Amino acid sequence: MKKLIGSAVLALALFPLAASMPQAGPISSACIRSDRDAASRRLCNCLQSVANKELSRTDQKVAASFFKDPHKAQEMRQSDRRSHERFWLRYKSFGQTASATCSRRS
């Protein structure tokens, strides 16, 4: 019982620290794995932070795929499908916010 209480107290004590740590997500992971010279852990975590606020998890997975296959982004942007158009508007907004937010941190 003492171990359980001790573990719970420790978890609660570390919670604020864990909440402030960047969380890995699809954008951050794809960014870090990319071969781009500008990709740094700091920049990739910033992009993920913005994505968490602006994009759904599904949108994040689609956007992350662009790091591996940039042509896919071009195909989606030019697509006539309504769902691609709606995604692209969300992605464009994400890009503008990320540019304004993350360029100050890199």
MODELLER restraints for C-alpha pairs under 7 A, 6 or more apart:
rsr = mdl.restraints
at = mdl.atoms
rsr.add(forms.Gaussian(group=physical.xy_distance, feature=features.Distance(at['CA:22:A'], at['CA:45:A']), mean=6.29, stdev=0.5))
rsr.add(forms.Gaussian(group=physical.xy_distance, feature=features.Distance(at['CA:25:A'], at['CA:48:A']), mean=6.42, stdev=0.5))
rsr.add(forms.Gaussian(group=physical.xy_distance, feature=features.Distance(at['CA:26:A'], at['CA:60:A']), mean=6.20, stdev=0.5))
rsr.add(forms.Gaussian(group=physical.xy_distance, feature=features.Distance(at['CA:26:A'], at['CA:61:A']), mean=5.76, stdev=0.5))
rsr.add(forms.Gaussian(group=physical.xy_distance, feature=features.Distance(at['CA:26:A'], at['CA:64:A']), mean=5.76, stdev=0.5))
rsr.add(forms.Gaussian(group=physical.xy_distance, feature=features.Distance(at['CA:27:A'], at['CA:47:A']), mean=6.89, stdev=0.5))
rsr.add(forms.Gaussian(group=physical.xy_distance, feature=features.Distance(at['CA:27:A'], at['CA:48:A']), mean=5.41, stdev=0.5))
rsr.add(forms.Gaussian(group=physical.xy_distance, feature=features.Distance(at['CA:27:A'], at['CA:60:A']), mean=6.19, stdev=0.5))
rsr.add(forms.Gaussian(group=physical.xy_distance, feature=features.Distance(at['CA:27:A'], at['CA:64:A']), mean=4.85, stdev=0.5))
rsr.add(forms.Gaussian(group=physical.xy_distance, feature=features.Distance(at['CA:28:A'], at['CA:44:A']), mean=4.74, stdev=0.5))
rsr.add(forms.Gaussian(group=physical.xy_distance, feature=features.Distance(at['CA:28:A'], at['CA:45:A']), mean=5.47, stdev=0.5))
rsr.add(forms.Gaussian(group=physical.xy_distance, feature=features.Distance(at['CA:28:A'], at['CA:47:A']), mean=6.66, stdev=0.5))
rsr.add(forms.Gaussian(group=physical.xy_distance, feature=features.Distance(at['CA:28:A'], at['CA:48:A']), mean=5.16, stdev=0.5))
rsr.add(forms.Gaussian(group=physical.xy_distance, feature=features.Distance(at['CA:30:A'], at['CA:64:A']), mean=5.59, stdev=0.5))
rsr.add(forms.Gaussian(group=physical.xy_distance, feature=features.Distance(at['CA:30:A'], at['CA:67:A']), mean=6.15, stdev=0.5))
rsr.add(forms.Gaussian(group=physical.xy_distance, feature=features.Distance(at['CA:31:A'], at['CA:39:A']), mean=6.29, stdev=0.5))
rsr.add(forms.Gaussian(group=physical.xy_distance, feature=features.Distance(at['CA:31:A'], at['CA:44:A']), mean=5.56, stdev=0.5))
rsr.add(forms.Gaussian(group=physical.xy_distance, feature=features.Distance(at['CA:31:A'], at['CA:67:A']), mean=6.61, stdev=0.5))
rsr.add(forms.Gaussian(group=physical.xy_distance, feature=features.Distance(at['CA:32:A'], at['CA:39:A']), mean=6.13, stdev=0.5))
rsr.add(forms.Gaussian(group=physical.xy_distance, feature=features.Distance(at['CA:32:A'], at['CA:40:A']), mean=6.71, stdev=0.5))
rsr.add(forms.Gaussian(group=physical.xy_distance, feature=features.Distance(at['CA:32:A'], at['CA:41:A']), mean=6.45, stdev=0.5))
rsr.add(forms.Gaussian(group=physical.xy_distance, feature=features.Distance(at['CA:32:A'], at['CA:44:A']), mean=6.30, stdev=0.5))
rsr.add(forms.Gaussian(group=physical.xy_distance, feature=features.Distance(at['CA:34:A'], at['CA:67:A']), mean=6.30, stdev=0.5))
rsr.add(forms.Gaussian(group=physical.xy_distance, feature=features.Distance(at['CA:34:A'], at['CA:68:A']), mean=6.97, stdev=0.5))
rsr.add(forms.Gaussian(group=physical.xy_distance, feature=features.Distance(at['CA:42:A'], at['CA:106:A']), mean=6.73, stdev=0.5))
rsr.add(forms.Gaussian(group=physical.xy_distance, feature=features.Distance(at['CA:43:A'], at['CA:102:A']), mean=6.38, stdev=0.5))
rsr.add(forms.Gaussian(group=physical.xy_distance, feature=features.Distance(at['CA:43:A'], at['CA:105:A']), mean=6.98, stdev=0.5))
rsr.add(forms.Gaussian(group=physical.xy_distance, feature=features.Distance(at['CA:43:A'], at['CA:106:A']), mean=5.59, stdev=0.5))
rsr.add(forms.Gaussian(group=physical.xy_distance, feature=features.Distance(at['CA:46:A'], at['CA:102:A']), mean=5.78, stdev=0.5))
rsr.add(forms.Gaussian(group=physical.xy_distance, feature=features.Distance(at['CA:47:A'], at['CA:98:A']), mean=5.95, stdev=0.5))
rsr.add(forms.Gaussian(group=physical.xy_distance, feature=features.Distance(at['CA:47:A'], at['CA:102:A']), mean=6.73, stdev=0.5))
rsr.add(forms.Gaussian(group=physical.xy_distance, feature=features.Distance(at['CA:50:A'], at['CA:98:A']), mean=5.94, stdev=0.5))
rsr.add(forms.Gaussian(group=physical.xy_distance, feature=features.Distance(at['CA:51:A'], at['CA:60:A']), mean=6.72, stdev=0.5))
rsr.add(forms.Gaussian(group=physical.xy_distance, feature=features.Distance(at['CA:51:A'], at['CA:94:A']), mean=6.63, stdev=0.5))
rsr.add(forms.Gaussian(group=physical.xy_distance, feature=features.Distance(at['CA:54:A'], at['CA:94:A']), mean=5.89, stdev=0.5))
rsr.add(forms.Gaussian(group=physical.xy_distance, feature=features.Distance(at['CA:66:A'], at['CA:72:A']), mean=6.13, stdev=0.5))
rsr.add(forms.Gaussian(group=physical.xy_distance, feature=features.Distance(at['CA:66:A'], at['CA:73:A']), mean=5.71, stdev=0.5))
rsr.add(forms.Gaussian(group=physical.xy_distance, feature=features.Distance(at['CA:76:A'], at['CA:84:A']), mean=5.89, stdev=0.5))
rsr.add(forms.Gaussian(group=physical.xy_distance, feature=features.Distance(at['CA:77:A'], at['CA:85:A']), mean=6.94, stdev=0.5))
rsr.add(forms.Gaussian(group=physical.xy_distance, feature=features.Distance(at['CA:77:A'], at['CA:88:A']), mean=6.19, stdev=0.5))
